């Protein structure tokens, strides 16, 4: 292997690296060393990780190297360095959920997603930074510092899986796991220029993942390409008897249809909502993407969803009530250990009436019904991931149009809340 190639190993996509590992042209240890060196270079600028386990990663990589040399190759993740959002349990590695409350928590068991990745031969290099307890969209973490966007460190990486998105974009891993309640995989994927999937609710196990809002939480892959995402998704998807909400449905091969093309695909848009409140740069980018798809023989169809306007209110209600239930004890006994923004949101959740929560859940049923009816006429929907471009680190408001400042949290939820409420899969590319 040429010396230049050795220095550039971390720049490859997951599947490119996997091909070299399978052909024994590069070893898991070489990949791991390349990634760890990139982490050393990039971390002072972007702060994507809370914990890096370099020695453990090298030891695991050596073990997988010996396994592959003996003829045992387990698939495209075998020997590849992967990062995990810090709300996934990792046995023997602290799992803080981006909080001070769990700052010293070291699980004695893995999350199911963690266990499945390990069983596939993945090498865990560390735990990524995140918005505290996943309750926010900036990854401006008061306990571990803000994560910064690798493309421009003065800009935010979005959140709550901002560390995972930044780590993938900065080539600090070949793929990462994020979690998504109201947009926390899709938002940082869009802002950091990577691909992320929020799976259908129940498709991926939530066992041993610190929750935000149980009824909307899910975990998913974040990678450099759609094909890489499919490879990771194949590993983590599937029924888990430890998770009561886990779906008992067969798991397809997500890589099988990657090259089918979009000819004849019916793409739905809701023009009076998806394009009604956007910064011009975002509007133009999405419209340009639609034109590209039309050029490949896809059909764009305007669709009306009568009750779509209520989605932000319903999402905020559910994402306030459910987290407050989970955090009630700590909020009583350790309020000083929460960042101010998260503490305020949890306190607001405690003031919500049960009727408000139930109304929000009934709205979810209505919205899902309307979208399922729309799927009689379209195959997929396309919309912006968020209505504005990356904002400066530390910003709490944003100007979308008309010079009017808007609250960051509400603005960031504008489009991602619809799949979250309906339970439908969603992807940012």
N, C-alpha and C positions, 0 to 999 in steps of 0.2 A: 504493500500500500504506500502511495506517495505521501511525503510529509505534508504537503498542502492539504491533501484529503483528510489526513489525521486532524489537522487544525479545524477543518470545516465540518466535522462529523455532526456537531450540534445543529448545523443549519439544515439538515435533511428533514424531510417529512417523516412521519412515523412509518409509513409503508415503505418508503425508500430505505430507511434504516433496517426495517424488518427483512427486506430482501437480502441485504448484505449479511445480516446475522444468519439467516437460513442457509445461505451459500458459504458460510464460514469465511467470508472475506473481511469481516470485522467482528470483534468479540464484544459481549456485553460489558466487560470491564473497560474496553476502549471507549464505548459509548458513554458509560457512566462517568469516566474521568473527563471526557470532553464536556459533558453537561455540568459537572461540578466546577470545572474551571470557568465556564460561562456564568454560573451562579456567582462565583467570586468576583468576576468582572462587573456584572450587571447590578448586583444587589445594592451597592452603595448609592446607586441612582434611583432604583425603582422600588426597593423594599417589598418584593412580591412574596417573600417567605417569612413565616413566624419561626419555623424550626427547619433546619437542614440536618439530615442524618447521613453525613458523608461516609463515615467509617462503616456504618451498617449497610449502606447502599453498595459500597465496594465489596463487602463480604458476600452479600447476596449475589452480586454480579459475578463474582468468581465462582460461586456454586453453580450458577446457571451456565457459565462458560464450560465448566467440566461436564455438565449434563449434555449440552449440545455437542461437545466433542465426542461424547460416548454414543451419539446417535439419537438422543431424545430431544426432539424439537416440538414445542407445544403450540406454536402458532405465532401470529404477527406481533403479539406483545411480549414474546419471550425474550428476556434480556434487555428490554427497553426501559429507560428511566422515565418514570411517571410521577406527577405531583398530586396531592390530595388537598382539598379544602379542609381547613382546620376544624370543621364541625363533624367530620367523619372520625369515628373511633379508629385508632390504630394501636394495637396491642404493644405495650412497652414504650410508646412514643406519646408525649403529652399532646392533648387534644383540647385546645383552649376555647374553641368556637369564637376566637377573636375577643375574648373577654378576660377581665381580671377575676371574675367569679370562678372561672374554671382554669385559672392560670397555672395551677399545679396539678391538674387532673391528668393522670396517666392510666388509660383503660387497661383492663386485663383481658379484653376481648376485642376483636376487630368488628367493624361494621361489615355487613354482608358484602357491600360493594368492595371494600378493602380486601376481604377474603377472596373474592372472585378474581380480582386483579392479581393478587399474589399467586393464586392457583394457576393463572394463565402464564406465569413467569415474569410478570412485570416487576421492575425494580423501583421501589418507593424511595425517592430522593429527599422528600420533605413535605411539610404541611404549609399551605399557602395562607397568606393574610386575607382578611375578610372584614366586612362591616360587622361590628360587634353583634354577636348572636344572629347574624344575617338580617337584622332589622334596619335596612337602609340601602341606598343605592350609590354610595360614593367610595366606600372602603377608606374613608378618612377615619382611621382607627385611633382613639385616644390612648390606648394602652400599648400598642405596638407600632405606632406611627402610620402615616398615610402611605398607601401604595400609589405609585406614580405611573403614568402611561409611558411605555417604552418608546413610543414614537415622538413624544414630546413630554419630558418629565414635569413641565409646568402644568400639564393637563391631567384631569382625573381619569382613572381606569374604569369608572362606573363600579357597580357592585350588585349584590353583596359579594359575588365571587370575583372581586377585582384582582386579587392575588393570582388566582388560577388563570384568568385571562391575560394578565401581564406576563406571567411566567411563560406561557405558551408563545406569546408574541415576541418575548425577549430571547427565545430559544433556550430557556433554562430547563426545559423538559420536552419530551416528544408529545405529550398529551397531559391533560389534567382533568380532575373531576371537580365539578361545581355542584351547587344545589340551587334550586329555583323554586321560589314561592310566588313572587309577583313579577319576576323578570331577571332574577339574579344570575342566571347563566347567559341569557340572551343579551342583556344590556352590556356587560363587559366584553362579550364576544364582538358585538358591533363596534364598540368604542376602541377596542384593541386590534381590530382587523383579523379576528380568528373566527372559527366556526364552532357553534355550540348548539346542542339539542336539549330542549326541555321535553322529556318523554311524556307519553300519556300517563296520567295518574295510575299507579299500580304496576306499571311495566317494570320499574326498577325498585328494588327493596329500599325502604327507609330504616331498616333495623340498625340500631346503634348509630344513628345520625342525630345530633342535637337538633331538635325541631324548632321551627319558627311558628308555622301555622299548620297543624297536622293535616287538615283537609285539603291543603293545596301544595304541600311540600313534595318535591321529588329531586332526585339526583340525576346528573347526566354528564356526558363527555364534552370536553372543550379541546379542540385540536387546530392544526393549521389548515386542514382541508376537510371536505365532506367525506372523502374516502377514509381518512384517518378516523373521523368520528364514527363511521359505520363499523370499523374494526374494533374500536373500544366498546361501542354499544352492543356488539355481538357478545362480548364477554360479560357485561354487567347486567344485561336484561334477563328477565325470567322470574318465575314464581319462587317465593321464599316462604316456607312455612313459619318462619319466625316473625313475619310481618303480616298481621291480620288483613291489611289492606292490599296485599300483593295479589295481582291478577293471575288467575289460573287459565291462561291462554297460551297457545304455542308461540314460540319466538321464531320469527322468520330469519333468514340470512339477510342482514341489512346491506351486505355488499353485493348481493346478487343483481340488483336493479340499478346500479350506479351509472351504467352506460346506456340505459334504455332510451334516453332522450325525452324531450318535452312535446314532441309533435302530437297535436290533438288534446293536450292538457287544457282543461278549462280552469282558468285562474280568476277567482273572485276578488273584487275590491269593493269596499264600502266608501264611495267617494265623498259623501257628506260627513264622514267621520275620519277615515284614514288620511285624508288630504286637506282637512279643514283648518289645521292649526300646526303649521310646520315652519321651521326656518327654511329659507329658499334653497340652501345647499342640500338639505335632506330631501325636500320635495323633488328637486331635479334628479338626485341620485336614484330615488325609487322609480320615478317615471322612466328614467333611462334604462333601468333594469327591466322594466315591463316591456319596453320597446325591443330590447335584446331578445326576450322570450317570445314576443310576437314574431320576430324575425326567424325564430326557430319553429314556427308553426303552432305555437300555443295560442289560445284564445282568451282574451281578457274580457270578463263579464262584470258589469256593474250590478251590485246586489244591495238590497235594502234590508237592514236589520233593525226592526222597529224600536227595540228597547236597548240598543247598544250604549246609549248615553249614560246609563246608570252604573256602568261597570266600575268606575273609579271609587265611587262612594261605597259600593258593596265590598270591593276589595279592601279598602281601608278599614271598614267595619270588621271584617273577618280577620284581617291581619293585625288588628288591635286586640280583639277579644281573645282569640286563641293563644297568642303569646303571653298575654297577661295571666291566663290560667296556668301556663307552664311555669312562669317566673314568680308566682305569687309569694312563695316562701322566701326566696332570695330577695325579692323586692322589699319585704318586710324587715328582714334581718341584715341585709347588706346593701342598702340603697346607695351608699357612698362608693361602692365598687362598680357601679354602672357609669358609662359615659352619659353626659347630660341628655344628648338627643335621644338615646334609646330609653333612658329612664323616663323621660317625659312621655314618649309613645306608650310605654307600658302602663304608666299611671293613667293616661287617657283611656286605655283599654279597660281599666277597672271601673270606669264610670259609665260604660256602655250598658244599656238595658238589654235584657234577654230578648225582648221583642225586636230590637234593632238587629241583633245577630240573626234571629230566625228569619226576619224579612230579607236580610242579605242572602241567606242560604236559599230562600224561595226564589229570589231573583236569579241565582245561579241556575236553578232548574229551568226557569223561563228562558234565560239567555242560551243555555245549551240546546233547548228545544228549537229555538229559532235558527241556530246555526246548523243543527242536524237537518232541518227542513231545507236550508239553503244548499246543503250538499247533494240534493236531488239535481241541482242545476250546475254545480261547480265541483271540482275535485280538490282544490286547495284555495286558500286565501293568501294574498300578499299584502303586507303593510309595512310601514317603517318600524324599526325596533324602538327608537325613541325620537322625539320631535326636534332634537337639537344636536349640534355637534359637541365634541368634548369640551367641558367647561374647565376653568382653572381649578387646581387643587384647593380645597377649602371653601369653595363657593357653596352657599346654601340656597341661592335663588338663581333663576335663569331668565333671560329675555328671549322669548320665542318670536313674537311679532308685536308691532305697535309700540315698542319701547316700554312695555309694561313688564315689571318683574313678577315672576311667579315662583311659588314654593317649589323647591327642587323635587321633593318626594312625590308630590301630586303630578308634576310635569313628567317625571320619569316613568310613571305608571300608565301613561295615557294609552299606549297600545299593547303593552305586554300583559295587562290585566285580563284581557279577553280570553286567551288560551288558559290562563291560570284558573279563572272562574269556571270555565266550561270543562276543564280536565283534558282538553284536546292537546295533541303534540304540537310543538312549535320549534322553529329552528332559525337561528340568525346566521347568515352566510356573508 
